[in-house]
Amino acid sequence: MKLVRLAAITLVALTLLAACAPAATPVPTPAPPTKAPVVAPTAVPPAPPAAAKPTEAATAPVGKAAPISVSNNATYGKIVTDADGMTLYMYPADTREPSTSNCYDQCAQRWPPLLASADGKFEIKSSELDAKMFGTTTRKDGAKQVTFNGWPLYYWFNDKKPGDTLGQGVGDIWWVMTPTGSIITAPANPTVTLNLGAGRDGDQSGTVTLQARGDKTVITMNLKAAAAGIQQPAHIHEGVCPAPGAVKYPLSNVVDGKATTTLDVKLDDLLSGAFSINVHQSAQDLTKYVACGNVPDGAVLTIDKGRDGDQNGNAVLVAQGAKTEVYLFVKPNPGIAQPAHIHEGACPVPGAVKYPLTNAVEGKSKTVIDAAFADLLKGKFAINVHLSAQDLGKYVSCGNVTAPIPQTGMTTSTGPAITAANTDGTPISAPAAPASAPTKSPSEGGGYK
């Protein structure tokens, strides 16, 4: 009985104590942790970040090392080569002082430099070469390139065997050198560029280049392109635009705006003022003309050596209304700007300057003078080229404006014909075959109506 009473008292006491105690702060139940999403692996791991473009210094040097020597070439005499007889060339676009190469990328692929060892050493295997005339220049890729008389030396990638000189005159700017350090150059082929305007039935205007090659003329057209692959007949017609006459000389078809043709006609004969160049819409639309341009009156003159040097070549005079375009093409003096003039009087001792001309650079210049072509032929004038601006008293080229044109065509230098190309050696495209040409005059339905 006492035990029951004691239990009851204890229960009452606990109940009162719980009622007087402060309420407990509830503890929130933590949320279950969020599971990271599971990403299924891809079949191919992601590519690493793109590597930085390698610098030229990180690429393998272009060119090769070889001992240097002299070879007796069948065409040019003694020239600088490597010890195997492979021809070495200089490039006037480089800098001579200080020696610096400007031939990289595609140029260096076509013209591999002659290299020295990493410490600048190279071997000379000919007693005809003066070691003091050699040196090196550091290329952008860190390679050491051999120089001769200040000019960096190169191979030509199309020379395949000892004695080849296929790089000579490429682009009118690559030349072989003699053991004394002189440069063997040749005058560029006389070249005239004309504009073709829109034709009666369309506008495929552009340019046409006439280049003398001895008794032949290479005609290169660069026009707005028609639909891809369309063969467009082209011709040299008698008469002038806008109503030319009968076809005189068929040309290669124009395809994608371009065509090249070699005619068995001298440039001087084409520059008579009696012809025009026409391009037709297509072989099916020969009566539709989309480009037309007149071949102006002009003359190709012979430039002989001067009193103080031999930079022979040609000049071309082209009539332009009351003005005349004067083109010079003489043997280059690499790296030198050479003053030129039309003088009163005649060679070999012309008189006062009558018309200043643009300086000849690498043997070429073009000037428009305020004199009619016919008046120049009537007067007694001579064209002179001077050695340099510092040596105006020295004449290296002279040609009379009134001199007759030799029957053999233009003056050429000793050596094989030079293939036309860009300065890095890119060849000109081969001509396409001409389509059948209309030969009727306008009155017969073959020209403009």
C-alpha positions as CSV (number, residue, x, y, z in Angstrom):
1,M,0.0,0.0,0.0
2,K,2.9,2.3,0.9
3,L,4.5,1.5,-2.5
4,V,1.5,2.5,-4.5
5,R,1.1,5.7,-2.6
6,L,4.9,6.5,-3.2
7,A,4.6,5.9,-6.9
8,A,1.6,8.1,-7.2
9,I,3.3,11.0,-5.4
10,T,6.4,10.7,-7.7
11,L,4.3,10.8,-10.8
12,V,2.5,14.0,-9.6
13,A,5.9,15.6,-8.8
14,L,7.3,14.9,-12.3
15,T,4.2,16.2,-14.0
16,L,4.4,19.6,-12.1
17,L,8.1,19.9,-12.9
18,A,7.5,19.4,-16.7
19,A,4.8,22.0,-16.6
20,C,7.1,24.6,-15.1
21,A,10.1,24.0,-17.4
22,P,10.7,26.2,-20.6
23,A,9.6,24.7,-23.9
24,A,12.4,23.0,-25.8
25,T,13.6,24.6,-29.1
26,P,12.7,22.2,-31.9
27,V,15.7,21.0,-33.9
28,P,14.9,20.8,-37.6
29,T,15.4,17.6,-39.2
30,P,18.2,18.0,-41.8
31,A,17.2,17.4,-45.4
32,P,18.8,14.5,-47.1
33,P,21.9,15.5,-49.0
34,T,21.3,16.3,-52.7
35,K,22.9,13.8,-54.9
36,A,25.1,15.2,-57.6
37,P,23.7,14.4,-61.1
38,V,25.4,11.5,-62.7
39,V,26.7,12.4,-66.2
40,A,27.3,9.5,-68.5
41,P,30.8,9.5,-70.0
42,T,31.0,10.4,-73.7
43,A,32.4,7.9,-76.1
44,V,35.2,10.4,-77.1
45,P,36.8,12.6,-74.4
46,P,36.5,16.3,-75.0
47,A,39.3,17.8,-77.2
48,P,42.0,19.6,-75.3
49,P,42.2,23.4,-75.8
50,A,43.6,24.4,-79.2
51,A,47.3,24.8,-79.1
52,A,48.6,28.2,-79.9
53,K,49.7,28.7,-83.5
54,P,53.4,27.8,-83.7
55,T,55.6,30.7,-84.4
56,E,58.0,30.6,-87.4
57,A,60.8,30.1,-85.0
58,A,59.3,26.8,-83.9
59,T,59.1,25.4,-87.5
60,A,61.9,23.6,-89.2
61,P,64.1,26.0,-91.2
62,V,63.5,26.1,-95.0
63,G,66.5,25.7,-97.2
64,K,69.7,23.7,-97.2
65,A,73.4,24.0,-96.4
66,A,76.1,23.3,-99.0
67,P,79.6,24.4,-99.8
68,I,79.9,27.3,-102.3
69,S,81.8,27.2,-105.5
70,V,81.9,28.5,-109.1
71,S,80.6,26.8,-112.3
72,N,81.2,27.6,-115.9
73,N,77.7,27.8,-117.3
74,A,77.1,27.2,-121.0
75,T,74.9,30.3,-121.2
76,Y,76.1,32.8,-118.7
77,G,79.8,31.9,-118.2
78,K,81.2,31.7,-114.7
79,I,78.5,32.0,-112.1
80,V,78.2,31.3,-108.3
81,T,76.8,27.8,-107.5
82,D,77.1,25.3,-104.8
83,A,79.8,22.6,-104.9
84,D,77.4,20.3,-106.8
85,G,76.9,22.9,-109.5
86,M,73.4,23.9,-108.5
87,T,72.8,27.5,-109.4
88,L,72.4,30.2,-106.7
89,Y,70.4,33.4,-107.2
90,M,69.9,36.8,-105.7
91,Y,66.6,38.7,-105.1
92,P,66.6,42.5,-105.5
93,A,63.6,42.8,-103.2
94,D,66.0,41.8,-100.4
95,T,68.0,44.5,-98.6
96,R,71.7,44.6,-99.3
97,E,72.9,46.9,-96.5
98,P,72.3,45.5,-94.0
99,S,71.8,42.1,-95.6
100,T,68.2,41.1,-95.0
101,S,66.0,38.5,-96.6
102,N,62.4,39.3,-97.6
103,C,61.6,35.9,-99.1
104,Y,59.4,33.8,-96.7
105,D,56.4,31.5,-96.8
106,Q,55.5,30.6,-100.4
107,C,58.5,32.5,-101.7
108,A,60.9,30.5,-99.6
109,Q,59.2,27.2,-100.7
110,R,60.0,28.2,-104.3
111,W,63.3,29.8,-103.5
112,P,65.0,27.8,-100.7
113,P,67.7,29.8,-99.0
114,L,71.3,28.7,-98.9
115,L,72.0,28.1,-95.2
116,A,75.0,28.2,-93.0
117,S,75.4,26.1,-89.8
118,A,73.7,27.3,-86.6
119,D,76.9,29.1,-85.6
120,G,77.1,30.9,-89.0
121,K,79.8,28.7,-90.6
122,F,79.9,27.7,-94.2
123,E,82.5,26.3,-96.7
124,I,83.9,28.0,-99.8
125,K,85.4,25.5,-102.3
126,S,86.6,27.8,-105.1
127,S,89.8,29.9,-105.2
128,E,87.9,32.3,-107.5
129,L,85.7,33.5,-104.6
130,D,86.8,36.1,-102.1
131,A,85.8,35.0,-98.6
132,K,85.6,38.6,-97.6
133,M,82.6,39.1,-99.9
134,F,80.6,36.4,-98.0
135,G,78.6,36.7,-94.8
136,T,75.3,35.6,-93.2
137,T,72.0,37.1,-92.2
138,T,69.6,35.8,-89.6
139,R,66.2,34.7,-91.0
140,K,62.9,35.1,-89.1
141,D,63.1,31.4,-88.2
142,G,66.5,31.8,-86.6
143,A,68.4,30.1,-89.4
144,K,71.6,31.7,-90.8
145,Q,71.5,32.4,-94.5
146,V,74.6,32.8,-96.6
147,T,75.1,36.2,-98.3
148,F,77.4,37.2,-101.2
149,N,78.4,40.8,-101.8
150,G,75.6,41.7,-99.4
151,W,72.8,39.7,-101.2
152,P,71.2,36.6,-99.6
153,L,71.6,33.5,-101.8
154,Y,68.8,31.1,-102.9
155,Y,68.1,28.0,-105.0
156,W,65.3,27.8,-107.5
157,F,63.0,24.8,-106.8
158,N,62.6,24.0,-110.6
159,D,66.4,23.6,-111.1
160,K,66.8,19.8,-111.1
161,K,70.4,19.2,-112.2
162,P,73.8,20.9,-112.2
163,G,73.9,23.7,-114.8
164,D,70.2,24.4,-114.7
165,T,69.4,28.2,-114.7
166,L,65.6,28.0,-115.0
167,G,65.3,30.6,-112.2
168,Q,67.2,33.3,-114.2
169,G,64.8,36.2,-114.9
170,V,61.8,34.7,-113.3
171,G,59.4,37.5,-112.6
172,D,62.0,39.8,-114.1
173,I,63.7,40.0,-110.7
174,W,65.7,36.8,-109.9
175,W,69.3,36.8,-111.1
176,V,72.5,34.8,-111.1
177,M,75.8,36.3,-109.9
178,T,79.4,36.2,-111.1
179,P,82.4,35.3,-108.9
180,T,83.2,39.1,-108.7
181,G,79.8,39.9,-107.2
182,S,78.2,41.4,-110.2
183,I,74.7,40.5,-111.2
184,I,73.7,39.1,-114.7
185,T,70.4,40.7,-115.6
186,A,68.3,41.0,-118.7
187,P,65.7,43.5,-119.9
188,A,62.1,42.5,-119.3
189,N,59.9,41.8,-122.2
190,P,58.1,45.0,-123.4
191,T,54.6,45.0,-122.0
192,V,51.6,47.2,-122.5
193,T,48.3,47.0,-120.4
194,L,45.1,48.2,-122.0
195,N,41.6,48.6,-120.7
196,L,38.6,46.8,-122.2
197,G,35.3,48.5,-121.6
198,A,31.7,47.1,-121.7
199,G,30.5,45.7,-124.9
200,R,27.2,46.5,-126.7
201,D,25.4,43.5,-125.1
202,G,27.0,43.2,-121.6
203,D,29.7,44.4,-119.3
204,Q,32.6,42.1,-118.8
205,S,35.1,44.9,-118.7
206,G,38.7,44.4,-117.5
207,T,42.3,44.5,-118.8
208,V,44.4,43.0,-121.5
209,T,48.1,42.8,-121.5
210,L,50.2,42.7,-124.6
211,Q,53.7,41.4,-124.1
212,A,56.4,41.2,-126.8
213,R,58.3,37.9,-127.1
214,G,60.6,38.4,-130.0
215,D,58.5,38.3,-133.1
216,K,55.5,37.0,-131.2
217,T,53.1,38.7,-128.8
218,V,51.5,37.1,-125.7
219,I,48.0,38.4,-125.0
220,T,46.6,37.9,-121.5
221,M,43.1,38.9,-120.6
222,N,41.6,39.4,-117.1
223,L,37.9,40.3,-117.3
224,K,34.8,40.2,-115.2
225,A,33.8,36.5,-115.2
226,A,30.7,35.1,-116.9
227,A,28.9,32.0,-115.6
228,A,31.4,29.4,-114.5
229,G,32.9,27.4,-117.3
230,I,31.4,29.3,-120.2
231,Q,33.7,29.4,-123.2
232,Q,33.7,33.0,-124.6
233,P,35.3,33.5,-128.0
234,A,37.6,36.5,-128.3
235,H,39.3,38.1,-131.3
236,I,41.4,41.0,-132.5
237,H,39.3,42.8,-135.1
238,E,40.1,45.3,-137.7
239,G,38.6,48.7,-136.9
240,V,37.8,50.2,-133.6
241,C,35.1,50.1,-130.9
242,P,32.1,50.4,-130.7
243,A,31.8,48.9,-134.3
244,P,34.8,46.8,-135.1
245,G,35.1,45.1,-138.5
246,A,36.3,41.7,-139.6
247,V,38.3,39.3,-137.4
248,K,42.0,39.7,-137.9
249,Y,43.4,37.3,-135.2
250,P,41.4,34.7,-133.3
251,L,42.3,34.6,-129.6
252,S,41.9,31.8,-127.0
253,N,38.5,31.5,-125.5
254,V,37.9,33.4,-122.3
255,V,36.9,31.1,-119.4
256,D,36.0,32.4,-116.0
257,G,37.3,35.9,-117.1
258,K,40.8,34.7,-118.2
259,A,42.6,33.8,-121.4
260,T,46.1,33.7,-122.7
261,T,47.1,33.6,-126.4
262,T,50.5,33.7,-128.2
263,L,50.2,35.3,-131.6
264,D,52.8,35.1,-134.4
265,V,52.7,38.9,-134.7
266,K,55.1,41.5,-133.4
267,L,53.9,43.9,-130.7
268,D,55.0,46.8,-132.9
269,D,52.7,45.6,-135.7
270,L,49.7,45.4,-133.3
271,L,50.3,49.0,-132.1
272,S,49.1,50.5,-135.3
273,G,45.8,52.1,-134.1
274,A,43.9,49.9,-136.5
275,F,42.7,47.1,-134.3
276,S,40.3,46.4,-131.4
277,I,39.8,43.5,-129.0
278,N,36.4,42.0,-128.7
279,V,34.9,39.3,-126.4
280,H,31.6,37.5,-127.3
281,Q,29.0,36.3,-124.9
282,S,29.4,32.6,-125.9
283,A,30.0,30.4,-128.8
284,Q,26.3,30.2,-129.3
285,D,25.9,34.0,-129.1
286,L,28.7,35.3,-131.3
287,T,26.8,38.4,-132.3
288,K,26.6,39.5,-128.7
289,Y,29.6,41.5,-127.5
290,V,30.3,41.9,-123.8
291,A,33.7,43.6,-123.8
292,C,35.5,45.9,-126.3
293,G,38.8,47.9,-126.3
294,N,40.9,49.6,-128.9
295,V,44.6,48.8,-129.4
296,P,46.2,52.2,-129.6
297,D,48.8,53.6,-131.9
298,G,52.3,53.2,-130.7
299,A,55.9,52.0,-131.3
300,V,58.5,49.7,-129.8
301,L,61.9,51.4,-129.8
302,T,65.4,49.9,-129.4
303,I,67.4,51.1,-126.4
304,D,71.1,50.5,-126.9
305,K,73.9,50.7,-124.4
306,G,75.0,54.1,-123.2
307,R,78.3,55.8,-123.2
308,D,79.1,54.7,-119.6
309,G,77.4,51.3,-119.3
310,D,75.3,48.6,-121.0
311,Q,71.7,48.6,-119.9
312,N,70.2,47.9,-123.3
313,G,66.5,47.0,-123.8
314,N,63.4,48.7,-125.2
315,A,61.0,51.5,-124.8
316,V,57.4,51.5,-125.8
317,L,55.5,54.6,-126.8
318,V,51.7,54.5,-126.6
319,A,49.4,57.2,-127.9
320,Q,46.9,58.6,-125.4
321,G,45.3,61.5,-127.3
322,A,47.3,64.6,-126.6
323,K,49.6,62.6,-124.3
324,T,51.9,59.7,-124.6
325,E,52.6,56.8,-122.3
326,V,56.3,55.9,-122.2
327,Y,57.3,52.5,-120.9
328,L,61.0,51.6,-120.3
329,F,62.3,48.0,-120.2
330,V,66.1,48.0,-119.8
331,K,68.6,45.7,-118.1
332,P,68.1,46.2,-114.3
333,N,70.6,47.6,-112.0
334,P,69.3,45.8,-108.9
335,G,68.4,48.0,-105.9
336,I,69.1,51.3,-107.7
337,A,66.5,53.9,-108.8
338,Q,67.9,55.3,-112.1
339,P,66.8,58.7,-113.5
340,A,65.6,58.7,-117.1
341,H,64.6,61.4,-119.6
342,I,63.6,62.2,-123.1
343,H,66.4,64.5,-124.4
344,E,66.6,66.8,-127.3
345,G,69.1,65.6,-129.9
346,A,70.2,62.0,-130.7
347,C,72.4,59.3,-129.3
348,P,75.3,58.9,-128.5
349,V,75.4,62.6,-127.2
350,P,71.9,63.9,-126.6
351,G,71.2,67.5,-125.6
352,A,69.0,69.1,-123.0
353,V,66.3,67.3,-121.1
354,K,62.9,67.7,-122.8
355,Y,60.6,65.4,-120.8
356,P,61.6,63.9,-117.4
357,L,60.6,60.2,-117.0
358,T,59.8,58.2,-113.9
359,N,63.0,56.6,-112.4
360,A,63.7,53.2,-113.7
361,V,63.5,50.7,-110.9
362,E,64.6,47.1,-111.6
363,G,64.9,48.3,-115.2
364,K,61.3,49.4,-115.6
365,S,59.3,52.7,-115.5
366,K,56.1,54.1,-116.9
367,T,55.4,57.8,-117.5
368,V,52.7,59.8,-119.1
369,I,54.1,62.9,-120.8
370,D,52.3,66.0,-122.2
371,A,53.3,65.4,-125.8
372,A,51.4,63.7,-128.6
373,F,52.8,60.5,-130.0
374,A,52.9,61.9,-133.5
375,D,54.8,65.0,-132.4
376,L,57.4,62.8,-130.6
377,L,58.1,61.0,-133.9
378,K,58.4,64.2,-135.8
379,G,61.0,65.7,-133.5
380,K,64.6,64.7,-132.9
381,F,64.6,63.1,-129.4
382,A,66.5,60.4,-127.6
383,I,65.7,58.4,-124.4
384,N,68.5,58.2,-121.9
385,V,68.9,56.3,-118.6
386,H,71.5,57.4,-116.0
387,L,73.6,55.2,-113.8
388,S,72.0,56.7,-110.6
389,A,70.8,59.9,-109.0
390,Q,74.4,60.4,-107.7
391,D,75.9,59.8,-111.2
392,L,73.7,61.8,-113.5
393,G,76.7,62.4,-115.8
394,K,76.9,58.7,-116.6
395,Y,74.7,57.3,-119.3
396,V,74.0,53.6,-119.3
397,S,71.2,53.4,-121.9
398,C,70.4,55.5,-125.0
399,G,67.9,55.1,-127.8
400,N,66.6,57.4,-130.5
401,V,62.9,58.0,-130.7
402,T,63.0,58.2,-134.4
403,A,65.2,55.1,-134.8
404,P,63.8,52.4,-137.2
405,I,62.5,49.2,-135.6
406,P,64.8,46.2,-136.3
407,Q,63.2,43.5,-138.5
408,T,64.3,40.9,-135.9
409,G,62.0,42.5,-133.3
410,M,62.9,43.5,-129.8
411,T,66.4,43.6,-128.4
412,T,67.1,40.4,-126.4
413,S,69.8,39.5,-124.0
414,T,72.1,36.5,-124.4
415,G,70.3,33.4,-123.0
416,P,67.2,31.3,-123.3
417,A,63.7,32.9,-123.5
418,I,62.4,33.9,-120.0
419,T,59.1,32.4,-119.0
420,A,56.6,35.0,-117.8
421,A,55.7,34.6,-114.1
422,N,55.0,36.4,-110.9
423,T,58.0,37.4,-108.8
424,D,57.7,34.3,-106.6
425,G,57.7,32.1,-109.7
426,T,54.0,31.4,-110.0
427,P,53.5,30.5,-113.7
428,I,51.0,32.2,-116.0
429,S,48.0,30.0,-116.9
430,A,48.1,28.0,-120.1
431,P,45.9,29.3,-122.9
432,A,42.6,27.7,-123.8
433,A,41.9,26.6,-127.3
434,P,40.0,29.2,-129.4
435,A,36.5,28.5,-130.6
436,S,35.5,29.0,-134.2
437,A,35.6,32.7,-135.0
438,P,33.3,34.8,-137.1
439,T,35.1,36.3,-140.0
440,K,32.5,38.6,-141.5
441,S,32.5,42.4,-141.4
442,P,29.7,44.3,-139.7
443,S,28.0,44.8,-143.0
444,E,27.9,41.0,-143.5
445,G,26.5,40.3,-140.1
446,G,29.7,39.5,-138.2
447,G,30.1,42.7,-136.2
448,Y,27.9,45.3,-134.6
449,K,24.6,46.1,-136.2
